[in-house]
């Protein structure tokens, strides 16, 4: 099964992902860096804080 993943910050539709996917992506609309994981029919989206170095 595949799932559509949207940005948690702005709602922009990012991609389709299937079970077992681990993806790191920048949202082209709001520039948020997201880590997306799809396992056992659960979609986990984590926002990654940018380093200031």
HUPECOR-V43212 format. One record per backbone hydrogen bond with DSSP energy under -1.0 kcal/mol. NH is the residue of the N-H (numbers start at 1). CO is the residue of the C=O. E is the energy in kcal/mol with one decimal. If there is no record, write none. Layout:
BEGIN
NH,CO,E / NH,CO,E
END
This chain:
BEGIN
3,17,-2.9 / 5,15,-2.9 / 7,12,-2.6 / 11,7,-1.5 / 14,5,-2.7 / 15,5,-1.2 / 17,3,-2.7 / 20,38,-2.8 / 21,18,-1.5 / 23,36,-3.2 / 25,34,-2.5 / 27,32,-2.7 / 31,27,-1.7 / 34,25,-3.2 / 35,46,-3.0 / 36,23,-3.5 / 37,44,-2.4 / 38,21,-2.7 / 39,42,-2.1 / 42,39,-1.5 / 44,37,-3.0 / 46,35,-2.7 / 48,33,-3.1
END
